[in-house]
Every structure is written in structure tokens, then in C-alpha cells.
Amino acid sequence: MARYTVQNQWGGSSAPWNDAGLYILGNRANQNVMAIDVTSSDGGAVLTGTMTYSGEGPIGFKGTRRGDSTVYEVENQWGGSSAPWRPGGDFVIGSRAGQGVVGLDVSSSDDGKTLTGTMTYEREGPIGFKGTQSGGDSYNVENQWGGSSAPWNKAGIWALGDRNGQGMIGLDVTSPDGGKTLEGTMQYKNEGPIGFRGKLSGANNYSVENQWGGSSAPWNKAGNWLIGDRHNQNIVAVKVSSTDNGKNLEGTCTYAGEGPVGFKGVAN
């Protein structure tokens, strides 16, 4: 499962590229996405078409959006139109709250390290797309409310951390402004805690900076993270930790207007 830092361009080929959040594309270890060509006829609720993994030909793609989020539950089909559809994992497509993606046509010339092409949001025309693989882990998250014996519920894909090969083992942040910003500390394996601050930049997308070396030390860019999974209800607190170098995270998270809920995340 690959994380892509995405930029969009509109206004012509000489126009500037604009930050467009973090996408999660693909669901296979060590096999990158080489192409995606999908469209929607219902405002982005369902995306259909084809996708291609490295070393293979195109396969069928059907993605169903979960509620009003940017998470799509994907199925793939190969072996002909009568072949069964198989689970293809969860993708994150789009970064605008309340405006679905109705088209994505991208391909790669470098084994999936970058994806380029066009995408279309509902009520707009196509715009340029440029995605570059980024570091960090992606987690399949579940939440629990109603007591320790209550069921766990799907809570989307969270993209946490920004370093390849160095898992995040702790995150303790809160928000003073309804989730527009998050502040606190985080910890990578084999290190002590470092400062964390994140600024909301799109649907559940945060531009993150870290600080180490004391309160007067500079803040350093730490990539784009996906924190939370709800439409128009931001995260206002996360307190999670890991006992296995970041493979699993457990603790609590809090959405605006609610109390804490149980959190468990499994790295992909």
C-alpha cells in the first residue's frame, strides 16, 4: 500500500502546481500501481474502470466510497467479465471535503514511484495530477465505543509517520481549535519524543512539522499525514502507542463534539 503526496494544476501547463493532500493507492506489498483509469457517474460514490500493477496487465476496478469520506473499498477483477470480484483493499482518493472525485486517469513511467495524468472533481473539468511516493506507514484503523465489550468499527486508513523503515511508536496530540491544528509530541522507534504540530490542509489531511533539540530549535517539515476518517468532523485528540515498533498502535482518539473512543491500528 503506497502513500502518494499529490499536487494538482489548473489554468494551463505553465500554471503553478498546488498541494493536494495524501492519497493511498494500491494494496500489494512490493508491487506498485502503474496506472489507474476510473470514472464515476454518481458524484464519486462509486468509481469504476481499470488499474494496473507492475508486471501485470490491466484488471477491473470497482471502488465504493464509505459514506462521505475519501476512503474507497476497492474490488478487482481479472479473468474476464464473468470472473469474480476480489477484495482489493482500501484506497484514499481525493482530498476535498464534500466534493467527490469523478475521474482519475494516471500512469507511471518509473515503476510506480510517481504517477502523472489528470483527475476530475465533481462540478469541475479535469485538472493536472502529479503524485510522488512518500515515506511513513499506513494503518487500517478501528474504533470502539460503548465499553470494552462493544464491537470494533472500521475507521478508515490513517497515514502516520514520515520515515521509511522507522515506525512511529507513540503519538500524543490535542487541538485547541476544533481540529484545525494539532499539537503535542510523537516518537519514532529507537528515539525519544519529539515535538509535533500539524495544520489541517484538506479532508483529514495535515501538514506536519517536527521539532527536536529544545523549545527554541527550528521546526522541520515532516510530510503530509492522514489523521481521522469522518466528513466535517475533525480529530481533536490522539493518544496511541506501540509495543512492536509501530506494527500495531493502540489507545484512544477523540473527534470534535465527542468523548474519547478506543483506537487500534494495524500497519499495512
The 8 nearest C-alpha neighbors of each residue, nearest first, counted from 0:
[[1, 26, 25, 27, 24, 28, 267, 23],
 [2, 0, 24, 23, 25, 3, 132, 31],
 [1, 3, 23, 132, 133, 22, 24, 4],
 [4, 2, 132, 131, 22, 130, 21, 133],
 [3, 5, 21, 131, 130, 20, 133, 132],
 [6, 4, 130, 19, 20, 129, 3, 21],
 [5, 7, 18, 19, 17, 129, 16, 128],
 [8, 6, 128, 127, 17, 16, 19, 126],
 [7, 9, 127, 16, 126, 17, 15, 14],
 [8, 10, 126, 11, 127, 14, 7, 16],
 [9, 11, 14, 8, 12, 13, 15, 126],
 [10, 12, 14, 13, 9, 8, 15, 127],
 [11, 13, 14, 10, 8, 9, 15, 127],
 [12, 14, 11, 15, 10, 8, 16, 9],
 [15, 13, 11, 10, 12, 9, 8, 16],
 [16, 14, 8, 17, 13, 9, 12, 10],
 [15, 17, 8, 7, 6, 14, 18, 9],
 [18, 16, 6, 7, 8, 19, 15, 5],
 [19, 17, 6, 20, 5, 7, 16, 4],
 [20, 18, 6, 5, 7, 17, 94, 21],
 [21, 19, 5, 94, 204, 18, 4, 201],
 [20, 22, 4, 3, 5, 223, 2, 204],
 [21, 23, 91, 3, 92, 2, 24, 4],
 [24, 22, 91, 2, 90, 1, 3, 0],
 [25, 23, 90, 1, 22, 0, 91, 2],
 [26, 24, 0, 32, 27, 1, 31, 90],
 [25, 27, 0, 88, 87, 28, 24, 89],
 [28, 26, 30, 0, 25, 29, 31, 52],
 [27, 29, 30, 0, 26, 31, 267, 1],
 [28, 30, 27, 31, 0, 53, 1, 26],
 [31, 29, 27, 28, 53, 52, 32, 54],
 [32, 30, 111, 53, 52, 33, 29, 110],
 [31, 33, 52, 111, 25, 34, 51, 53],
 [32, 34, 107, 111, 52, 51, 106, 53],
 [35, 33, 106, 51, 50, 105, 32, 107],
 [34, 36, 50, 105, 104, 49, 37, 51],
 [37, 35, 104, 49, 103, 48, 50, 105],
 [38, 36, 48, 47, 103, 102, 46, 49],
 [39, 37, 102, 46, 101, 47, 103, 48],
 [38, 40, 101, 46, 43, 41, 45, 102],
 [39, 41, 42, 38, 101, 43, 45, 46],
 [42, 40, 43, 39, 44, 45, 101, 46],
 [43, 41, 44, 99, 121, 101, 40, 39],
 [42, 44, 99, 101, 100, 39, 45, 41],
 [43, 45, 64, 42, 41, 63, 46, 39],
 [46, 44, 63, 43, 62, 39, 64, 47],
 [47, 45, 39, 62, 38, 61, 37, 43],
 [48, 46, 61, 37, 60, 38, 62, 39],
 [47, 49, 37, 60, 36, 59, 38, 61],
 [50, 48, 59, 60, 58, 36, 57, 35],
 [49, 51, 35, 34, 57, 58, 60, 36],
 [50, 52, 57, 34, 33, 56, 32, 58],
 [51, 53, 32, 33, 55, 31, 30, 54],
 [54, 52, 55, 31, 33, 30, 32, 110],
 [53, 55, 52, 56, 30, 51, 33, 110],
 [56, 54, 53, 52, 51, 57, 58, 33],
 [55, 57, 51, 58, 54, 52, 53, 50],
 [58, 56, 51, 50, 49, 55, 59, 52],
 [59, 57, 77, 49, 50, 76, 51, 75],
 [58, 60, 49, 76, 75, 48, 77, 50],
 [61, 59, 49, 75, 48, 47, 74, 50],
 [60, 62, 47, 74, 73, 46, 75, 48],
 [63, 61, 73, 46, 71, 72, 45, 74],
 [64, 62, 45, 71, 72, 44, 65, 73],
 [65, 63, 71, 44, 70, 66, 45, 72],
 [64, 66, 70, 68, 71, 67, 63, 72],
 [65, 67, 68, 64, 44, 230, 70, 69],
 [68, 66, 230, 65, 69, 97, 64, 229],
 [67, 69, 230, 70, 66, 65, 229, 228],
 [68, 70, 91, 92, 93, 71, 64, 94],
 [71, 69, 91, 68, 90, 64, 65, 89],
 [72, 70, 64, 63, 90, 62, 89, 73],
 [71, 73, 89, 63, 62, 88, 64, 90],
 [74, 72, 62, 87, 88, 61, 89, 71],
 [73, 75, 87, 86, 61, 85, 84, 60],
 [76, 74, 60, 59, 85, 84, 87, 86],
 [77, 75, 59, 84, 58, 85, 83, 82],
 [76, 78, 58, 79, 59, 82, 75, 83],
 [77, 79, 82, 76, 80, 81, 83, 58],
 [78, 80, 82, 81, 77, 76, 83, 59],
 [79, 81, 82, 78, 77, 76, 83, 59],
 [80, 82, 79, 83, 78, 76, 84, 77],
 [83, 81, 79, 78, 80, 77, 76, 84],
 [84, 82, 76, 85, 81, 77, 80, 78],
 [83, 85, 76, 75, 74, 82, 86, 77],
 [84, 86, 75, 74, 76, 87, 83, 73],
 [87, 85, 74, 88, 73, 75, 84, 72],
 [88, 86, 74, 73, 75, 85, 26, 89],
 [89, 87, 73, 26, 86, 72, 90, 74],
 [88, 90, 72, 71, 73, 70, 91, 87],
 [91, 89, 23, 71, 24, 70, 92, 88],
 [90, 92, 70, 23, 22, 69, 71, 93],
 [93, 91, 22, 69, 90, 70, 23, 94],
 [94, 92, 69, 100, 95, 91, 22, 99],
 [93, 95, 202, 201, 20, 19, 96, 69],
 [96, 94, 202, 98, 201, 93, 97, 99],
 [95, 97, 202, 98, 230, 94, 201, 231],
 [96, 98, 95, 99, 67, 230, 231, 68],
 [99, 97, 95, 96, 121, 120, 100, 42],
 [98, 100, 43, 121, 120, 42, 101, 97],
 [99, 101, 120, 43, 102, 119, 93, 121],
 [102, 100, 39, 43, 38, 120, 119, 121],
 [101, 103, 38, 119, 118, 37, 100, 39],
 [102, 104, 118, 37, 36, 117, 105, 119],
 [105, 103, 36, 117, 35, 116, 118, 37],
 [106, 104, 116, 115, 35, 34, 114, 117],
 [105, 107, 34, 114, 33, 115, 116, 35],
 [106, 108, 114, 33, 111, 109, 113, 110],
 [107, 109, 110, 106, 111, 113, 33, 114],
 [110, 108, 111, 107, 112, 113, 33, 114],
 [111, 109, 112, 108, 107, 33, 53, 31],
 [110, 112, 31, 33, 113, 107, 32, 109],
 [111, 113, 132, 109, 110, 131, 114, 107],
 [112, 114, 131, 111, 130, 107, 132, 109],
 [113, 115, 107, 130, 106, 129, 105, 111],
 [116, 114, 129, 105, 128, 106, 130, 107],
 [115, 117, 105, 128, 104, 127, 106, 129],
 [118, 116, 127, 128, 104, 126, 125, 103],
 [117, 119, 103, 102, 125, 126, 104, 128],
 [118, 120, 125, 102, 101, 124, 100, 126],
 [121, 119, 100, 101, 123, 99, 122, 98],
 [120, 122, 123, 101, 99, 42, 100, 98],
 [121, 123, 120, 124, 98, 119, 42, 101],
 [124, 122, 121, 120, 119, 125, 126, 101],
 [123, 125, 119, 126, 122, 120, 121, 118],
 [126, 124, 119, 118, 117, 123, 127, 120],
 [127, 125, 9, 117, 118, 8, 119, 7],
 [126, 128, 117, 8, 7, 116, 9, 118],
 [129, 127, 117, 7, 116, 115, 6, 118],
 [128, 130, 115, 6, 5, 114, 7, 116],
 [131, 129, 5, 114, 3, 4, 113, 115],
 [132, 130, 113, 3, 4, 112, 133, 5],
 [131, 133, 3, 112, 2, 113, 4, 1],
 [134, 132, 2, 3, 4, 131, 135, 161],
 [133, 135, 161, 163, 162, 132, 136, 2],
 [136, 134, 161, 160, 162, 163, 159, 133],
 [135, 137, 159, 158, 160, 266, 138, 134],
 [136, 138, 158, 266, 157, 267, 159, 156],
 [139, 137, 266, 265, 157, 264, 156, 140],
 [138, 140, 156, 265, 264, 155, 266, 157],
 [141, 139, 264, 154, 155, 263, 138, 156],
 [140, 142, 153, 154, 152, 263, 151, 262],
 [143, 141, 262, 261, 152, 151, 154, 260],
 [144, 142, 261, 151, 260, 152, 150, 149],
 [145, 143, 260, 146, 261, 149, 142, 151],
 [144, 146, 149, 143, 147, 148, 150, 260],
 [145, 147, 149, 148, 144, 143, 150, 261],
 [146, 148, 149, 145, 143, 144, 150, 261],
 [147, 149, 146, 150, 145, 143, 151, 144],
 [148, 150, 146, 145, 147, 144, 143, 151],
 [151, 149, 143, 152, 148, 144, 147, 145],
 [150, 152, 143, 142, 141, 149, 153, 144],
 [153, 151, 141, 142, 143, 154, 150, 140],
 [152, 154, 141, 155, 140, 142, 151, 139],
 [155, 153, 141, 140, 142, 228, 152, 156],
 [156, 154, 228, 140, 153, 139, 157, 70],
 [155, 157, 139, 138, 140, 137, 158, 154],
 [156, 158, 225, 138, 226, 137, 159, 155],
 [159, 157, 137, 225, 224, 136, 138, 156],
 [160, 158, 224, 136, 157, 135, 137, 225],
 [159, 161, 135, 167, 162, 136, 158, 166],
 [160, 162, 135, 134, 222, 221, 163, 159],
 [163, 161, 135, 134, 165, 160, 164, 166],
 [162, 164, 134, 135, 165, 161, 166, 136],
 [163, 165, 166, 162, 135, 134, 136, 161],
 [166, 164, 163, 162, 188, 187, 167, 135],
 [167, 165, 245, 244, 187, 188, 168, 164],
 [166, 168, 187, 245, 160, 169, 186, 188],
 [169, 167, 241, 245, 240, 187, 186, 188],
 [168, 170, 240, 186, 185, 239, 167, 241],
 [169, 171, 185, 239, 238, 184, 172, 240],
 [172, 170, 238, 184, 237, 183, 185, 239],
 [173, 171, 183, 182, 237, 236, 181, 184],
 [174, 172, 236, 181, 235, 182, 183, 237],
 [173, 175, 181, 235, 178, 176, 180, 177],
 [174, 176, 177, 173, 180, 178, 181, 235],
 [177, 175, 174, 178, 179, 180, 235, 181],
 [178, 176, 179, 235, 255, 174, 175, 233],
 [177, 179, 235, 233, 180, 174, 234, 176],
 [178, 180, 199, 176, 177, 198, 181, 174],
 [179, 181, 198, 178, 197, 174, 199, 176],
 [182, 180, 174, 197, 173, 196, 172, 178],
 [183, 181, 196, 172, 173, 195, 174, 197],
 [184, 182, 172, 195, 171, 194, 173, 196],
 [185, 183, 194, 195, 171, 193, 170, 192],
 [184, 186, 170, 169, 192, 193, 171, 195],
 [185, 187, 192, 169, 168, 167, 191, 193],
 [188, 186, 167, 168, 190, 166, 165, 189],
 [187, 189, 190, 168, 244, 166, 165, 167],
 [188, 190, 187, 191, 165, 186, 244, 168],
 [191, 189, 188, 187, 186, 192, 193, 168],
 [190, 192, 186, 193, 189, 187, 188, 185],
 [193, 191, 186, 185, 184, 190, 194, 187],
 [194, 192, 211, 184, 185, 210, 186, 209],
 [193, 195, 184, 210, 209, 183, 211, 185],
 [196, 194, 209, 184, 183, 182, 208, 185],
 [195, 197, 182, 208, 181, 207, 183, 209],
 [196, 198, 207, 181, 206, 205, 180, 208],
 [197, 199, 180, 205, 206, 179, 200, 207],
 [198, 200, 205, 179, 204, 201, 180, 206],
 [199, 201, 204, 205, 198, 206, 20, 202],
 [202, 200, 204, 94, 95, 203, 199, 20],
 [201, 203, 96, 94, 204, 95, 200, 230],
 [204, 202, 226, 225, 227, 201, 228, 205],
 [205, 203, 225, 201, 202, 200, 224, 199],
 [204, 206, 199, 198, 224, 197, 200, 223],
 [207, 205, 223, 198, 197, 222, 200, 199],
 [208, 206, 197, 221, 222, 196, 205, 223],
 [207, 209, 220, 221, 219, 196, 218, 195],
 [210, 208, 195, 219, 194, 218, 221, 220],
 [209, 211, 194, 218, 193, 219, 217, 216],
 [212, 210, 193, 213, 194, 216, 209, 218],
 [211, 213, 216, 210, 214, 215, 217, 193],
 [214, 212, 216, 215, 211, 210, 217, 194],
 [213, 215, 216, 212, 210, 211, 217, 194],
 [214, 216, 213, 217, 212, 210, 218, 211],
 [215, 217, 213, 212, 214, 211, 210, 218],
 [218, 216, 210, 219, 215, 211, 214, 212],
 [217, 219, 210, 209, 208, 216, 220, 211],
 [220, 218, 208, 209, 210, 221, 217, 207],
 [219, 221, 208, 222, 207, 209, 218, 206],
 [222, 220, 208, 207, 161, 209, 219, 223],
 [223, 221, 207, 220, 161, 206, 224, 208],
 [222, 224, 206, 205, 207, 21, 204, 20],
 [225, 223, 158, 205, 159, 204, 226, 206],
 [224, 226, 158, 204, 157, 203, 205, 227],
 [227, 225, 203, 157, 224, 204, 158, 228],
 [228, 226, 203, 234, 229, 225, 157, 233],
 [227, 229, 155, 154, 203, 68, 230, 226],
 [230, 228, 232, 68, 227, 231, 233, 67],
 [229, 231, 68, 232, 67, 96, 228, 202],
 [232, 230, 233, 229, 96, 202, 97, 203],
 [233, 231, 229, 230, 255, 254, 234, 256],
 [234, 232, 178, 255, 254, 231, 235, 177],
 [233, 235, 254, 178, 227, 253, 236, 255],
 [236, 234, 174, 178, 173, 254, 253, 255],
 [237, 235, 173, 253, 252, 172, 234, 174],
 [238, 236, 252, 172, 171, 251, 239, 253],
 [237, 239, 171, 251, 170, 250, 252, 172],
 [240, 238, 250, 249, 170, 169, 248, 251],
 [239, 241, 169, 168, 248, 249, 170, 250],
 [240, 242, 168, 248, 245, 243, 247, 244],
 [241, 243, 244, 240, 245, 168, 247, 248],
 [244, 242, 245, 241, 246, 247, 168, 248],
 [245, 243, 166, 188, 168, 246, 242, 241],
 [244, 246, 166, 168, 167, 247, 241, 243],
 [245, 247, 266, 243, 244, 265, 248, 166],
 [246, 248, 265, 245, 264, 241, 266, 243],
 [249, 247, 241, 264, 240, 263, 239, 245],
 [250, 248, 263, 239, 262, 240, 241, 264],
 [249, 251, 239, 262, 238, 261, 240, 263],
 [252, 250, 261, 262, 238, 260, 259, 237],
 [251, 253, 237, 259, 236, 260, 262, 238],
 [252, 254, 259, 236, 235, 234, 258, 260],
 [253, 255, 234, 235, 257, 233, 256, 232],
 [256, 254, 257, 235, 233, 232, 177, 234],
 [255, 257, 254, 258, 232, 253, 177, 235],
 [258, 256, 255, 254, 253, 259, 260, 235],
 [257, 259, 253, 260, 256, 254, 255, 252],
 [258, 260, 253, 252, 251, 257, 261, 254],
 [261, 259, 144, 251, 252, 143, 253, 142],
 [260, 262, 251, 143, 142, 250, 144, 252],
 [263, 261, 251, 142, 250, 249, 141, 252],
 [262, 264, 249, 141, 248, 140, 250, 142],
 [263, 265, 140, 248, 138, 139, 247, 141],
 [264, 266, 247, 138, 139, 246, 267, 140],
 [267, 265, 138, 246, 137, 247, 136, 139],
 [266, 137, 138, 265, 0, 139, 136, 246]]
